[in-house]
């Protein structure tokens, strides 16, 4: 019996060695060095994956002990220049065959639309545009959700003020663009609230002046605020969630329509996993994604908000909860078998530089008690940037706070 055990152990060790041999020379290009990109840099580098970090300017990821190679890249708005930059980088730095990861929606779109040409040099982890468009354009997301039998907030697509005046809609409502840019960069808002029809018309007219020709989405606002926000983060392929984590996101900044989560905690809600799998499978999606939902307290049902086809802000929570999503996605992209069906519940994720100001505002406005905040910090937790073994990014983030808050808000 002992001989069989030893043989099995040797076989397993040989298998691990074989995997390491096949992947040790394959690195990862991370586009975007803010906190979510930093999380991927740290995670992959700890597994021995060579990293090349790209950012259009200075970023906190540049200061990580794990960032051995860094380059400033052109702005994604200069698509031709950015494309040529990536090709030349692959040739000059011998990055052929490396995986490439996006960290924002516009880079997702760019990689999806140029996937065929770029894959002559890189392994592009983003699916092609015929798939990714369903995550990029919310009107397509909602259309697919309805076909899949997944509930969404009550949604309208008016083209004129007259149509808005005739909408059968309950207030408050929100106006938001079907795609993030250029509305967000021009307004620093993801959505605009309207408490009555007069405000709805006024805000709609303002929005259409900001981005002419865009058909904005109008939705009834689900009550409950950020306390009702949930997400499923996963690596998926062939209609299966190969690895996943479910989290509630009770704090974000701003608290009404947040730029990003400031606090998240893993929870067990199997029905969200089922809904995420259903819509990802329907679009033929593969790789990393975050599917966002909001629980409607009026009927207790979770309604789909959006899908992020990339690394998302709180993804390192999954790692702390036992699901190594960035590295699992890396192995999956290289053709390795990936399967992890469980995760630890009750694990917290906190981005201190945005969570503390958010909490202070909530406490001062009487919407949160200090005791509730302190209670939320108990237990196993992961900090977005703060790390005793890699302290410089957090120091850099603190130094850059005045600039960051002025430019982006608590982002």
N, C-alpha and C positions, 0 to 999 in steps of 0.2 A: 504493500500500500504506500509506503514511504517513497519508493522508487517512482511510482506513478505521480505522486504529488510533486516530487522534484522535477520530473519531466515536464509536467504541466506548467510549473513555475518558470522553467527555462524557456518553454515555448512562448509564454506570455511576455517574458523579458525580451525575447527575440523579436516579437511582434512590435513592442514599444520601440525597440531600437530601429526596426525597419521604418516605422512611421517617422521617427526622428531623422533618419537618413534621407527620407524623401522630402522632408519639409525644412531641413535646417538652412538651406540656401535660399529659401523663398521668403522674402521680406514683405513688409506692408508699408504702403505709402498712405499716410493719414493726412487728408486735406482739411485743415482747420485745427488750430491749437488752443482753442478755448477749453472750458472744463470738461466737456464730453469727449473731445479729442484727446485731452490729457489722460482721461480714464482708459482709453483704448491704448495709448502709448505705454502706460504703466503695465497694463494687463498683458499685452502681447510681448513686450520686452522681457517680462519676468518669466515667460515661457521660452525665451531664447530666440524670439522672432526679431530679425533686424528691422529697424524702424527708420523711415525717412519722413520727417514732419514738414508739411508745407503750410504756410500762412502768408497772407498778403502784407502783414506787418508784424510787429513785435507781439508776442502772445505769451501767456503763462506756461504753455506747454514747452516753449523754447528753453525754459529754465529747469526742466526736469532732468534728473540724473540719468534717466532712461533715453533721453533724446540725444543720440550720438550724431545724427545728421539732420540738418535743417536748411531750408531755403525759403526765401521770400518768393511768392508767386504773384502773377498778375491778378487783377480783379476778375472775377468770373463774368462780369458784364462785358469784358473784352474777350469774347468767345474764341475768335480766331487766334488771338495772341496767347490765350490760356491753353488752347489745344496744342499749338506749336511748342509752348513751354514744356508741356508734359512729354511730348515726343522727344524733344532734345534732352530733357532730363533723363529719360529712360536710356537713351544712347550714351550720353556722357557719363552717367553714374552707374551704368550697367545694371539697370533695374528691370530688364526684360523678364517677364513672368511673375513679377511681384504683384501682390494684391493691392487694390486701391480702394480706400474707404472715404465716403463723403460724410460731412457733418452738418450740412444745411440743405434746404430744399432746392436752391438754385444749382448747387453742385450735383445733387441727385438728378435733376433734369438734364444737366449738361452731360453727365456720364451716361445716362440712359439713351440720350439722343445720338451720342457719338460712340456708343459701345462697340460697334463693329470695327470702326477704324482704330479705336484705342486698344482693342484686344490683339492687335498685331504686336503690341508691346507689353501690355499689362493684363492681369486677370481682373476684370472689372466686377466687383461684387454686386453692383446695382443691376437689377434686371433690365431688360430692354424697354424702350419707350412704350410699346404696345401693352406692356404690363404696368409699368410705373406710372403711366398717365392717370390711372385710377386712384393713385395715392396723391398725386400732385394737384389735381383739379377736384375740389370738393364736390362740385356738381356731378362729376362722374362717380365719385365715391358714393354719394347718396343714391344715385341711380342704381348702382350695382347692389348697394345694401338692400334696397327695396326688392330687387329681383331675388335676393337671397333670403328674404323674409326677416331681415334684421331691422329693428325699429330705429328711427331717427327722429330728432325733434321736428315738429311741424314746420315745413319748409316751403318757401315760395321763391319764384324767380321773375319778379316783375321787370318790365322793360320801360315803363313810363310812370310818371307821378299819378296819372289817372288810374292805372292798374293798382297802385298802392292804396289809393283812396277807396278802392272797391274790395280790398282784401278782407276776408273773414278771418281775422287774426286776434288772438288775445295778447294783452300787454302785461308786462313789458316784453319788448321784442329786441332783436339785435340785427344789425346790418354788418355783413362781413364779405370780403372778396372771395371768390372761388379759389384763387391762388394768392399766396402770401404777398408776392411782389408785383408791382412796385408800391402798392398801397402801404405796406408796413414801413418801408424805409422812408416814405414821405410823411407819415402820420405818427409813427411809433405806436400804432394801435393794431391789434389783431381783429377787433370788432368794436362796434359802437352801439351803445344802448339807447333805446327810445322808449319812454314811459307811456306815450300816447300817440295817436295818429298824427297829430300836428308835429311832434318831434320826429316821428318816423319820416315824414315827407321832408322836413328840414334837413335831417341827417343824410337822407338818401341823395338829396340835391347836392349837398356838400361832398359826399363821397364820389359822385359821378363827375364832379369838377376836379377832384384829385386825380382820378384815373378815368379819362374820357373813353367811352366805348366799352367799358367793362360791365357785364351783367352781374350785378351784386346779388348775393344770397340774403334773403330775409328769413329769420327763424323766430319762433316763439322761444322766449328765454325760459329754460328749465329752472325752477326754483331750487334753492339749496346751496348755491355757490360752490366753492372749491371742495367743500366737505363731501360733495357727491361725485367727485372726479375719480375715475379708475382707469387703469391701463393694463394691457397684456403686452409684455415684451417677449420676443421669441426669435429663434432661428427656425425657419420652416422650409420645407421642400416637398414636392410631390403630394400636396394636400395633407401634410402631417406637420405638427409642431414637434420638431426634433428636440427642442429644449425651450423652456418657457418660465416666466415669472409673472405673477399678477400683483399689482400694487394699487393702494389707494393713495391719492395725492391731495391731502387736505389743506396744504398751504402752497401758494404760488404768489408771484408778484407781477402786477397788482392782483389782489385777491379776486376781483371780478372776472377779468379776462387777462390771465397772466401771460407774460412773456415766456416764463418757464417755471417749473415747479421748484420750490425751495425745500420741501420736505415730502418724503414718501415712505410708505411702510408696506411690506409684503402681506398679502391677505389670501384667503382661500375662497375663490368664487368660481367654481367649475363652469358655470354657464357662460362666463365671459370668455373662457378658453374656447368653448364650443363656438361662440359667435365669431371670435377672431379667426379660428380655423376655417369657418365657413366662408368668410369673405376673402381671406387670403387664398384659399383653395380655388375659389371661383375665378379669381384673376390670374391664377397660375403663378402666384408670387413665390419667390424663394430668397433666402438670406435673412438678414436682420430686419426687424420691423417693430414698431410700437403702434398698437391699435387702441385708440382712446374712446372711452365711454363716459356717460354721465347718468347717474341713477336719478330717475324722476320720482320724487317723494309722493307725487299724486297717485301713481299706480304701482310704484315699486319696481318698475322695469328699467333696464339699462339701455340707453340709446346711443348709437354710434355718433361720435363727433368728427374724428379724422384719423388718418393713418400716416405715420412717418416711416418712410422707406430708407431708414438710415439709423445710425447711432443716435440715441436721444439723451436728454440731460441726465436722467437718474439711472442710466444703465449699469453703473457700478454697484447699485444695490443688489442686482442679480448675483454678482460675483460674491458679495458678502453672504448672500442667502444660499450659496452653494451651487450656483449655476453660472459657469464661466462663459457667458454669452459671446464676448468678443473672440476668445480663443476657439470656442466651439464653431463659430461662424468661419473662422480661419481654416480649421480642419475640414469643415463641410465644403468650403470653396475649393479645397485641394483634393476633394473626392474621398476623404476619409469618412467612415461610418460614424455618425453622431447620434446619440440618444441619451437623454437625461429627463426623466419623467417627473421629478419632484423638486421642491425647493422649500427652504425653511421659512415658516410664517412668523410674523411679528418682528422682522428685521427692519431697521430704520435707515434712511438716507437723508443727509442734511447738507445743504450748501450754506455755510455759516454767513458769508458776506451778503446774502440776500434774505436768508431766513430771519436773522436777528432784526434787521430793519422792518421786515414785514410783521413780525410779532410785536414789535414796539408800537407800530401804527395800530394794530388790532387791539392791543391792551389800552392804549390811550383813548381809543374810540369806544371802549367798553364792550368789544366783541370777543375778547379772550381774557381769561384769568391767568395770572403768572403761574399759579399752581398747575393749571392745565398744560401750559407750555413746558414746565419742568418735568411733569409726568411723561410728556411725549418724548423726552430725551432719554428715558430709562431703557435699559436693555441693550441688546446687540445693535450696533450702528456702524454706518460707513459715512465718512465725510467726503463730499464731492472733490475737494481740493486739498484740504489739510491732511498731511501725512508726516509722521515723525521720521520715516525712512527716506522721504523725498520732500523736504520742507521748502525748498526755494520757490516752487510755483505759488504756494500760499502767501509767502512773503511778497512776491511780485504782484499777486492779486490785491493785497492790502495797499501796496504803494500806488497801484493804478486805480483804486476805487474812485477818487474824485473825477478822474477823466471818464471812467466807465459809466458812472452814474449820470454824468452830464450828457454823454453821448447816447447811451442806450437805456437809461433807467436802471433798475435793479435787474440786470440780465445775466 
